[in-house]
Amino acid sequence: AFCGSTYLLLALQCVATMAATNGAKNGANKRKGFQNDTGGLHFSGDKKLKAPEAEGKSAQAKLEKLTQEIASEHFEQAIPDSLKPFAGAQPKFLPKPEIATAEETWKKTRVASQTIASTIALASGVTVVFAQDASKSRHCKALLESASDAKDVQDQAIKGGTIVGMATDWLHTLADDEMAPYPLDSANDRLLIYVGTPGKYATMCIRSDRGAFDKKYQANKLIVLCKGVCMLPIGTQEENIMGIDENAVLEEVCLALKKKGAVGWAFAANTKAAYMQKAFGYPQARAMPKNLEFPEASVGGFDCLAEYIKFTNQVKLAKPEMTVKNYYDTGLTVSVMMGTIVNKAVSLLTDGDGLAMLRDASIGHIISKLNQVTAVEPLSKTKSIYNFFIGDGACRLNGGAELFMHLMEGYKTDSLTNLFIFNNKVWAIEDNLVAEEEKEHVLFNTDFYDTIAEHGRVCICENELELRETLSYLSAMSNKFVAGEASSGMHLVVVRGLNMKLPPVIGDIEPIRKSQEMQFMRSVLGSFAKGCEQRVPIYGCSAFEYIQYLHIFMDEMPEGKKYQYVCGRTDIQAAHMCGFQQPEGKCVLFINDVYGVNSLGESLRFVLSGFGGKQLLVMIWHPSVLKVIDNFHLHRPPMVWPSLGTSLAKYYVRNESDALFVDFESAGPNGHGVTQKVLDALEASTPLVMVNMMPEQECNCIHLDTRVKVRPA
């Protein structure tokens, strides 16, 4: 039992804690800078930045241009020409697994190999680009080694032979402070062979595709070879072949290229040795860089961060044998940061995992990587420097700040590890599709970050000056760490004030108002809420695919007034909430075809257990194919769009009367028939109704049977 004095002590501690919290709420927390060995802070407190001069104004103009470009690429809302026949290479919509047998793989591999060999022979010139994830192939290394960087051979290869080089993503795993990537948008008369996995989000971040794939695709001169699948010209258009042996196809490609003639190095003359040493060996070490310094005038926070990444490249160039890596998460702020780095011709200095996370665009993914490099041996026992960059919206999804404190307290590593969290207090970049900030997407986390800033290894940068001083401090710590003059450790940097001007990118939304999907929503959701005294919850989270439909429905349609939108902090949370008891015994879940589906199991068990009283309507939304790069969409395998929702849900259903599973196509008699089926199921109190809102390219079309013969070897 507690004595009276103990209770008094606890009460005083509570009062002190509340006072500290209230002080933090007013921005009066005791410490914002790192605490050094003598107990002081690394902030000077007596400096002021000069107003932006020519360099700073130019940096700001470039930033605004870059932000607009990224937004335009990320949010493109063009309506595809759904009536165009023979659409060519489209991602495979896969409601059930399809795995090629050994015999099928042999046939498909022979067709792909023979077709590509014939295409190479007829091409006026060939450009072969290897992505980073192709670097483990012996054929990749052999072809790169066979390329000549002598100027006369390069000129000959450009005229009618083969040009071979590394893709931009691979270059961003190699240390370089003066990058010169090979431009993919070279002349349309050359055949482009891309070996490895492209990624829609990754190409946007590293500014690599920029429409090159679309130009080659339209010219019927694009080949993309990934693991198990390839895109290639067949007849008059591009097609995708699933189930190939990628190594066997690549071997045939190399044999065909040898017959083609001269093989030249894609980059500048006499640079091959330097690239190959970085990629496959150890380059000659340079001198260690000096501690980071900045000009007196403001240049903007993004430019400062780019200079810091340049510094990490210089450390790696000075210590080739040492692990120096940077990891970047998904989100607008980090994307703009990456674009700024790329535009300064500086390598992101990441690795294969960093690129895979950018291709997948899995929000919060780098926090799991932080956990791995801290907890797994020998990674944690290897002298290393790691930097992680993430927005506060993404960070919260994977417990980023809490995990960082856990790792700092519980693990001892031989690494210098820095986590940068951009505290913008808002998430959901898709708000720019509806021209306003959804209140559900605001983050109330100022008190949280102010509170943890009391720790000596946590600092908050409120402005560019404090960010500069922090980056200079970390650069000095890195130099001391490399020299053996400083111990390993972890730092958390909370960055505020990195704001960008991003005008709404909403396009023409009138077709959405008049769409079959909106009619379906009004009819079905209107019927579902009939008789309810309370507003029915619509749960959701990641909303790119449906936010415009939901926004118009809630704001403009009378049926929307019967609903309340509840945004989960994560897709897992949204899926969890739909399984609980609801005010009126019913609710709706909006999810896309990949994120939320993985979290549905628990709620489906909740809804389908017991003897009634719950009803759940699930609507699964998909993106549309607008560009060639959509064949390599985030969160999906190359050229394949898995549609797991209905297959997953069926594992939890025992009786046909307990669930309805339907596909909704946006027009035609099927759409109207599905509407009535759903209405009937809702009226019958069917516990689970799941509607797959089919993507545009799968709606109201037929698949023609095409045969390509396997020629004898």
N, C-alpha and C positions, 0 to 999 in steps of 0.2 A: 504493500500500500504506500501511497505518497503521503508525506507529511505536509503540513501547511506551508512551510518554507519552500518546499519543492514546487508546490502549486504556484506560489508567488513568483518564484524564479521563472517558471514556464510562462506565466502571464507577462512578465517583463520582457521575456524573449519575444513573445508574440507581438507586443507593442513595438519593440525595436524593429522587428521584421516589417511590420506594417508601415512604420515611419520610413524605413529604407525604401520600401516599395513606392510609397507616395512620393518620396523624393525623386526616385527614378522616373515616375510618371511625369514629373515636371522637368525632366532632363537634367536633374541634379545629382546623378549617380557619382560616387566619389572618384571613380577611375574610368577613363576611356582608352588610355594607351597601355601598351605592354609595360609590365614592371621589369626593370633590368636587375642585374645582380646586386646593385647598391640600393635597391628599393625605389629608385626614381622612375619616371616615365620617359618613353622615347619621344614624346611630342615636345617640341621646343616651346610652343605657346607664345612666342614673341615675334613670329614672322608673318608677313602678309604677301600674298601673290600680287604681282602686277597685273593690270588688265591685259586681256589677250592682245597679242600683236599679230603680225601677218601669219606666223606659223599657227597660232592658236585659232585665228579666224578661219584659216584654211582647214584645220582639223575639224572644226565645228561644221563647216559646210560639207566636208566629206562624210562626217557622221550622219548628218541628216539625209544625205543622198543614199548612203548605205542602208540606213534604217528603212527608207522608203522601198528600196530594191528588195530587201529581205521580206518586208511585209507583202509586197506585190507577188513575190514568188511563193510565199507560204500560204497566202490566202486566195490564190487565183480562183475565181468563181465563174469562169466562162462556162456556158452551156454547151456540152458536146453535141455534135451533129449525130443525133441518134438514128437518123434515117439513112446514113451513108452505108451502103452494103460493103461486104468484104473488108471489114474494119482492120484486118491485119493483126499483128501481135497484140494480144490482150492478156492480162493476168488470168490465170486459171482460177475460176471461182470454185472452191472445193468444200462442199458441205460434208463430204465423207472422205476418209483417207484414200489416196491412190498411190500405190507403190509398185513400180515396174518390176516384173520378174527378170531373171537373168536373160531369158530369151528376148523379151521385149527391149531390154536395155541394149542388147547386141544389135538388134535391128535399128533402133533409134540412133544409136551411135554411128552405125554405118551410113545411114541417111544423112546425118549431120556432117560427118567427116567428108563424104563424097560431095555434098552440096557446097561446103565451104572450100574444098580444094578446087572445085570448078570455078567458084566465084573469085578466088585468089588468082587463078590462071588468067581470067578474063579482065581483071582490074588493071587500070592504067597505073596504079600505085597503091601501096598498102601501108597503113600506119597501125602498128601493134602497141598497145598500151597495157602494162601490167599493173593491176591494183595490188595493194599491200597483201591482201590475203591470198594472192597467187604466188607470193615470194617463196613459199616452201616447195613449190614444184621444181623438179630438176630441169624440166623443159624450159621453165621461165628463166632460170639462171643461165642455162646453156645458150638460149637465144640472145640474152643480154650480152653474154661474153663474146658471142660471135659478131656482134655489131661493131663496126669500125667508126672511130671518132676522127678519122683523118678527113680533112675538108673535101678532098676530091671524091672520096667514096660517099660521103654524105650528100654531095651535090648529085652524084650519079643515082643514089637511092631516091632522092627527092623527085628526080625526073621520071623514073619508071620502076624503081625497086621497092624496097621495104625500109621503113623507118621504125625503130624499136626504142621504147623508153619506159620509164616508170610513171605511173599515174600520179596525179597531184596528191591523192590521199597517202600514198606510200612516202612521198617526199616530206609529208608532215609528221612522219615518224623518225626522220633523220634531222640531226641538228644542222641548222642553216640560218644565218642572219642576212643572207642575200639571195633568197629563193628566186628561181626563174623557171616555173613550171612549163611543160610543153602544152601549148594551147590546143584543146580538142577541136575547136571550131576552125580547123584548117580547111583548105579548099575542098569543095564537095566532090571533086572528081576522084578523090582517094577513098579507098575502102578503109573503114575504121574497124579494127578488131579490139574490143575491150575485154581483157581477161581478168576475171575477179568479180567481186560484188560491188556494183554501184549502190548508192543509197540516196533517196530523195532528200532527206534532211541533211545528210552529210555533204552532198554536193552544194546545197544552199550555203552551208556554213563555210566551206572552204572555197566557194566561188569557182567551182571547177567545170560544171557542165555548161551553164549559161546558154542553153538552147542547142548545143552542138549535137546531142543525140537526136533531137527532133529534125534537124537539117539532114543528117545522115539517113535517118529513118525515111524521110520523104523522098530522098534520092535513091532508096533501096540499096544503101551502101553501109549498113550497120550490122556488125556481128558482136554479140555480148555472150561470153562464155562463163557461166557460173557453175558451182557445184551441182550436178544433176540436171541442169537445164541450160538451154541456150536460145538466143534470138538470132535469126539469120534470114537472109533474103531467099525466098522460094518463089520462083516465077516472077510475078509482077508486084509482090508485096512482102513485107516482113512477117515472119511467123515465129511462134515459140514451140520448141520441142521439149517435152518433159521426160525425164527418166534416162538421160544419156550418161555415159561414162566420160566425165570431163577430162581426165588424164589422157584417155585414148584419143579424144577429139583434138586436144592440144598437141599431141604427138603428130597427128596428121597435118595440123596447121603448120607446124615447124617444118615438116618434110616438104609441104607445098611451097613454103616461103623460100626454102633453099633452092628450089627450081626456078624461083622468080628472078633471081639475080642478086645484085648488091644489097647488103644489109647495113644500113647506116644508123649511127647513134642519134637519138632524137634531140639531144641537148647540144650546147655549143661544142665546137671542135676542141679536142684535147681535154675534155672534162670527165671522160668515162671513168678513169682510174679513181678519181676523188669520189664519185657517186658510188662505185662498186665497193670501195673500202668502207664507206659509211654503212652500206646495206649489208655487206657480207663479211666485213673484217673490222680492223681498227685503223682509223685514219691517223695521220700525224697530229700530235697534240699542238694546240696553240697556247699562248700565254693566258693566264687567268685574267678575267676582266676586273676592272676597278669597281669599287662600290658604286651603286647607281646614283647618278646625280641628274637634276632636272634644270631646265632654264628658269629664270626668275619670273617670266610671264606665264600666265595660265595657258595650257594647251588642251585641257579637258581630261577627265578621269580615264576615259577609254584609251587615249594616247599614252597615259602614264602606265596603264596595265600592259599595253603592247610593248612598251620599253622594258618592263619587268620580264616579260616572256622572252624578249630578245636577250636579256641578261642571262636567263636560264639556258638558252641556246649556247651562249658564249662559255658558260661553265661546262656544258657537255663537250663542246669543241676543245676545251682545255683539258678535260678529263674523260676521254672516250670510253675508258673502261668502267666508269662510274655510272650508276643508274640515276638519271635526271629525267623526270617525266612530269607532264602536265595532263590533267583530265578535265574535260569540260562537259557540263550537263546540258539538258534540254531547256530552252526558254529564250525569250526575246533578248533579254539583257546579255546573256552569255553568247547568244548568236551574234549580236552586234559586236561584242568584244572580239569574238573569233574573226569576224569580217574585218575589223580594224587591224588585227594582227596580220591577216593575210594580205591586206592592201599595203602593208608596210614591207612586204616581201620577207616576212619572218615565219619560220616554221612553228606550228603549234607545239611541236616536240611532244607528241603523245605516242601511243603504241597501238598494236593490233586491237587490244581491248578498248582503248579510247576511241578508235575508229568504229569498232563494232557497236559501241554504245551510241555514237553519233548516227550511224545508219539506222539503228533501232529506235532512236529518240525516246528511250524509256525514261520517263521523268524520275529523277532521284537515283538513277542507276549508279552514278559515280560514288555514292555513299557506301554502297556495297563493296565497290573496289577499294575504298578507304579502309573498310573493315578487313578486307583480305590482306592488303599489304601490311597492315598493322598486326594481324593475328597469325598469319601463316608463315611458318619457316620454310625455306631460308629467306623469303622476302623480307621478313622483319629483322633478320640478322645481317642483312647486306647493307653496307653503307650507301645511302640513297638520299636524294632530295625529291620530294613529291609536292606538287601544288594541285589543289582541287578548286574548281570554280563552279558555283551553283547559285541560283536564285532562291529567295526565301520560300517561294511557293513550291518549288521542286524539292527543296531541302526538307520541308515538313513531311513530305510524303514518305520518306524513308528514315524518319527520326534523326535527321542529320546532326543537329546541334547536340542533342542528348547523347547520341552515339559517340560523337567526338569527345565529349566530356568523359564518357565511360571509358573510351580507349585511352585517353590521356591519363586517367587515374589508375587504370588497371593493367596497362601494358608498358613494357620497356622495349624500345626498338633501337636500331642503329641508324634511324632515318631522321631527317629534318622534314617535317610534314606540316604544310600550311593549308588550311581550309578557308577559302574566301566565300562569304555569303552576301549576296546582294540584297539588302533589306529595302525592297521597294514597296512592301506592304500591300501587294496585290498579285494575283496570279490569274491564269486563264487568258492567254493571249487572244483567244477566240472572241473576246469582247469586241475586238475591232471589226468583227463581222456584223455587229448589230449597232455600231456607232454610239455605244454608251457602256459605262462600267456597271456590270451587274453587281448589286449589293452583296449577293452571295459569294462573290469572288474577292471581296476585300479581306485582307489579313490584318487581324488585330494582334500584332506581335511586338510592338515597341517596348512595352514593359518587360517582356520576356528577354529580349536582347540587352536591354539596359541592365537587367538583373544579372545575367551571366557575365557581363562586362566587368563585374567586380573581381573576377578571377584574373590573376596576374598574366596568364597566357592568352587572354582575350582582349581585343581592342575594338573600338568603334571609330570608324572614319566618317565624320560628318560632312567633310568637304574635300576638295581636291588637295589642299595643302596637307591635311592629315593623312590622306592616302599616299601622297608623295613621301612623306616622312616615314610612313609604315613600310612602303616598298624599299626605300633606302635602307631602313633598319634590317629588313629581311635579306636584302642583298649582302649587307655586311655580315649578318649571321651566317649566310651561305658560304661566303669566302672564308670565314673563321672555321666553319665546320669542315670544309674541304681541307683546310690546312691543319686540322687536328687541334685547333685552339678553342673550339666551342663544342659542347656536348650535343647529343641528339635531343630532339624534343618536338612538341607540337604547338602550333599557334592557330588561333581562330581569329579571322579578320572579318568584322561586320562592316560592309561598305554601304553607305547611304548617299543619296544625292546623285546617283548616276541616272539621270532622266533623259528621255529621248522624245522627240516630237514625232508622233506616229498618227497621221490622219487616218480616219476610218477607211477600211477597204471593203465596202459592202456590195458594190456592183449593183446590178439591176435585180431587185428582189420581188418585182411584180410577178414573175413566173412562179415564185414560191407561194405567193398569196393565192394564185389561181391553180396551183398544182393539184393533181390527184391525191398526193400525200396529205395536203392540207384538208381536202374534202374528207379523206379517210379519218384524219385526226378529229375533225369536228363531229363527224357522225359517231365514231366509236367512243371518243372520250365524253362527248355530250351524253350518250346513252349510259355510259359507265357511272357517271356522277348523278344520274337522275334519282331524285328522292333523298339525296344526302343533305343533312343539315349543316355539316362541317365541310370545309373545302378539302378535297381529296389530295393527298400528297403525290407529287411527281418527283421521284428521286433521280438524280443524275450526278455526273461529275465531268469527265472529259467530254467536251461537247462540240468539237469541230464539225462533226457530221450532221448534227441536228440543231445547233443553237439558233440558226435563223428561223427554222420551222417553229421551235419552241417559243422564241421571242415573239414572233408574230401571233402565234396562237394565244399566248398569255396576255399580250397587250391589246390586241385588236379584235379577237373573236369573242363573242358573248359566251361561248362554252368555256373559254379559258378562265372566266371569273369564278368558276366552280372549283378551281384547282390552286394549289400552292406549290411553288417549285422549291425543293429542298436540295441544296447542293452539298454532297458529301465532301469532306476534306480529301478523300481519296476515292478511287473507283471501288476499292474493297469496302469502304464505309458505306457508300451508296448502295452497293449490293446487299450489305448486311442489314441496313435499315428497312429495306423492302420486305424482309422476312419477319419483322416484328408485328405485334398487334397494332392495328391502325385505328384511328378515331372512328371511322365508319366501317371497319373491317375490310377495307380494300385500298389499294394503292397502285401506282404505275411506276415502272422503272424504265428509263431511257438509257441505253448503253450503246456503245459502238461494237463492232464485230470482234474486237480483240481485248481491249483493256478490261472492261467490267465482266466479260464472260468468265474469266478465270476465277472470279470471286463469288459465283452464283450458287455453288453447291450448298453452302450452309443455309442460305435463305430458301432454296428449293425444298430442303428437308423440313424446314420450319413450316412452310406453307402447306406442304403435302403430308404433314403428320396430323394426328388427331382426327376428330369427327366433324370438321367443318369450321366455319366462322372466319375464314380468310379467303381473299380473292386477289390475285396478282396478275396484272397485265404488263407484259414485257414487250418493248419495241426495240429491235436491234437495227442500228443504222450503219450504213457503209459509205465510204467515200466514192468518188467517181473517177474514171480514167480521163484525164485532161491532157496529159503529155506522155511521152514515151517513158520518162523517169518514173511515172506512176506504176510501171511494171516492177519497180523496186521501192515500193512504198514502205514507210516506217512500220515497224511491228509485224512485218510479214516476210515470209521467205521470198527470194527473188522469183518474179514472174508467177507467183501463186498467192491467192487471197483465201486463206482458210476461213470457213464460216462454221465455227464450232458450236454456236449457241444452241440450236435446236437438238443437235446430236448429244451434247452434254446434258441438256435438260431431260432428255428421254430416259436417261439412266435412273432418274428418280421417280418415274411414273410407273405405276403398276396396272392401272385400268384406263382404257380409252376415254371413259367418261370424266376422268380427272384432269384432262389437259387437251388443249387444241394447239396444234402447230401448223402455221400457214406461212406462205411466202406472198408478200404483197408486191405486185408489179404496178407501175405508175399509170397505166392506161389499159384500155381494152376490157373485154368481158371478164377476164380473170380478176381484175382489180375490184369490180363491182361484186363479183361472186364471193370474194374473200371478205369484203365488208359485211355482207349478210351472215356469213359463217361466224365471224367474230361477234357480231351483235347477238346472234342466237346463243353462242357459248356464254357470253356475259349475262344474258337474260336467264340462262339455266344455272347460274352461279357456279360455273366450272372454275375450280380453284386456280388453275394456271392457264393463261392464254398467252402464247408467245408468237409474235408477228415479226418475221424477217423482212425488213424494208429493203427490197432488193436494189442493188446499185444500178445506175442508169444503163450501163453496158450489158446487163443481164436481163433487162426488162423487154418484154414483147419482141423477142427475137427467136430464131431457130438456129441450130448449129448444123452446118452442112458437113457431110462426110467427105473427107479429103484423103486420098491415098497417094503415097510416094513409094515407088518400088526401090528395094535394096538391090543395087547393081552388084554383080559378082566382083570379088576382090581382084 
